[in-house]
Amino acid sequence: MWRNTMRFAAVLCRHLPPQMNPQNLTASLKKVILESAVEFSRPARTISWTRALCSAPKDYGVPNPSWSAEMMSLYERYSAKGAESWERLPSYKRYLTYSAGGQCLSRLHKPTARLFTRNLEEEGAGFEYTVFANKAERRAVCLFQAGPLLEGPPGHVHGGAIATIIDSATGICATYLTGFVMTANLNINYRNPIPLGSVVLVECELDQTEGRKTFVSCRITSADGSKLHTEATALFVSVSVGTLIGF
């Protein structure tokens, strides 16, 4: 049993990012790896664990039956812009999954955790969104459809949910262009309420970078761009994945 455990621990380490070699791991992370190896080296679980470790994570940014005709139309329009340097970014249930070896890390470090905007299994109930980015123009556009569980004022989206999608979209934009970041400051001006079930564009643009700082501006408009719902500016600070998980 112990030999199988140590063998499986070695397999886990091979799936970690290159910078996370055994000499750089903290005692706490080594303990997590060993405990995971003990748990999943048991014959009944080894196959399912290995498949989960090697399989592609679920992408939540692709269409599902809850998307409205307007959401699908926008998705198809931006997908067609692929030849114009627009890229649809995958959307996973944890940010760790984006890092090198992230599929393994997300199962070792707090495996029950889940991204706030991806914590509902019911499609269409909360945050339905997908993000397209243009590296050359330093911009990103998030297509956002708000579900009924995001209500604030009757029939409209809660201000906190609007702040969440702004934080998420601008953070994705900053991460895509500069690497992993964390929010340092977020300023929001609410102009017009967003009706539940409607589809809006969350348009983000990287304004400037200063050392570890990344400044992003954001506008939320109606799908046709005729109504301004919200304006915001965000400041992000670069961080390493290792800093976040403690090694």
N, C-alpha and C positions, 0 to 999 in steps of 0.2 A: 504493500500500500504506500509506504513512504517513498519507495523508488518511483512509483507511478506519479506521486505528488510532485517530486522534484523534477521529473521529466516534463510534466505539464507546466510547471512554473517556468521552465526554460522556454517552452513554446510560447507562453504568454509574453515573456520578455522580448522574444523575437518580433512580436507584433507591436511593440511600443515604438514611439518615435526614436530616430537615431540618437538624439541628444540624451535620451533617457537610458543610458547604459547603466549596468549595475553599480558602477562606481559613483554615479551621480544621484542614485535614488536615496531618498530619506528613509529612515527606519520605519516610519509609518506607512510609506508606500510599499516598501518591501513586505511589510506585514500584510497589507491588503492583497498583494500578489500571491503570497503564500497561502492565505486563507481562501482565496478564490481557487487556487490550485487544489487545495484539500477538498473543497466542496465539489468541484467539477471534474476531478480526476476519477471519481467513482464511475464504474462502468456504465451505470444507467444514465449518466448525465453527460459523459464525455462527448458523445456523438452530437447531441443537441447543442452543447456549448460550442464545439468546434464549428458547426454549421453557422451558428449565430455570429461567431467571431469573423468568419470568412465571407458571410453573405453581405450583399449590398444593403445599406440601411434604407428604410422607407423614405421616399421623397414626398413630403406633404404639399409641395408647391405645384403639383400637377392637377388637372381638372378632376372634379368628382361630381356626382349627381346633384349636389346642393348648389352648384354654381348656377347663377342666373344666365339668361341669354346674353345680357349686357356684359357680364364678367367673361363669358366665353368669347364674345366678339372681341373684347380688348385683348384677351390672351392670344387669340389667333392673329390679331393685328401686330402685336409686339413680337410674336414668334416669327412672323413673316419678315420682321426687320433684322433677322439674324445675319443676313448678308450685309447689313449696314453697321456691323460691329456691335449689335445688341445681343447680350447673352442672358439666357434665363438661368438664375442661380438656384441650385437645389436647396430645399428647405427640410432640415431634419429636426428631430424632437429634442436634440441637445447640441449646443454650439461645439462641444468637444469633438463631435463627429467630423467637423471640418478640418481638424488638425491632422498632421501626420500620425498614423497609428490611433486616430481618434475612435475608430470602431471598437478597438480593444479598451482604450481608456474609459469610454463611456460605460463599459461594463465592469470596470474595476473601481472607478471613483464615483461613489454615491450612485449606484446603478438604478435606484428607484427614482432619481431626480428626473424632471422633465421641464422643458422650456415652457415658460408661462403661456406663450401664445399657441402652444401645441399640446395643451394638457387636457383637451376634451376629445373623447373618442367619437362623439356624435358629429357627423359631418354637417356643417352649416350652422351649428349652434352658437359658435363664438367667432374666433378670428379665422376668416378664410382669406388667404392672401398668397401672392406669388410675386417675386421680384425679378426684374430685368435690369441689367447694368450695361453701361457703355464706358469702357476703360478710357478710350481716347477722349471722350467728352467729360470724363470724371463725373458722370451722372448715374443715377439709378431711379427707376420708377417701380413703385409697389402698387399692384392692383389689389384693392381691399374691399371685401364684402363683409359687412357687420351682421352677425347673427343675433337672434332675439335675446340671448343671455348677456348681451353687452348693453342693455338698456340703462339709461340714466333718466333724463327727463322723459316723460311718457312718449313712446314712439320714436325716441332718438337715442343716439349712442352716448354712453357715459363719457364725461370728460377724461376720466382716468384711462378708459379704453383707447381714446384718441391719443392720449399721451403715450400709451404703450406701443401703439402701432408706429407712432413717430419715432420713438426711441429705437424700436426694432429696425425700421426701414433705414434710418440714418446710420445706425450702428452697422447694419449689413453693408451699406454703401462705403462707410469708412474702413471696415474690415476688408472688403473686397479690394480696395485701392491701396491700403497702407499696412494691412496685417491686423492681428488681434488687438482690439481696443476695449476700454471700459468707459462708460459715460461719466463725465466730470461735471457737466452743466447742461441743462435743458431749459430753454425759454420758449414759452408757447403763448400765442395770441389767438384766442378763439373768435372767429368772425361770424360764422353761420352754423347752426346745428346740423348734424348729419343724420338723416332719417335711417332707422333700422332697415336692414335689407337692401339698402342702396349700395351702389358701387362707386367708389371714389378713387382718384389717382393721388398717391403720395409721392410727390416728385422731390428728389434729393439731389443736391449738388455739392461737391467738395469745393469749398472756397479757398482754403489755404492750409498749409502745414507749417508748424514751427517746432522743430525738434521732435519730441514725443507727442505733441499736440496736433490734433486734426479738427478743423472747423468745417461744419456741414450746415447748409441751410435747407429748409424744407417748406413745401406748400402742399396743402391738401385741397384739391378742387373736385368739382363734379366730373363725371366721366367725360363730358364734352368740353370741359374747361371753362364753362360759362359762369360758374359760381365758385367763389373762394370760400372755403370752410375754415381753414386754419393756416397760420404761418408759424414757423419755429426756427430757432437756431440751436445747434448742439455743439458741444465741445467734448472731444474724446481724447483719452490718453492711451498710448500704446502700452501693452502688457504682454508678457510671455505666458504661454499655457502652463509652463512649469511653475510660475509664480502663483497662478490660480489654484493649482492642485497641490502645491506644497512640496516641490522637490528642488 
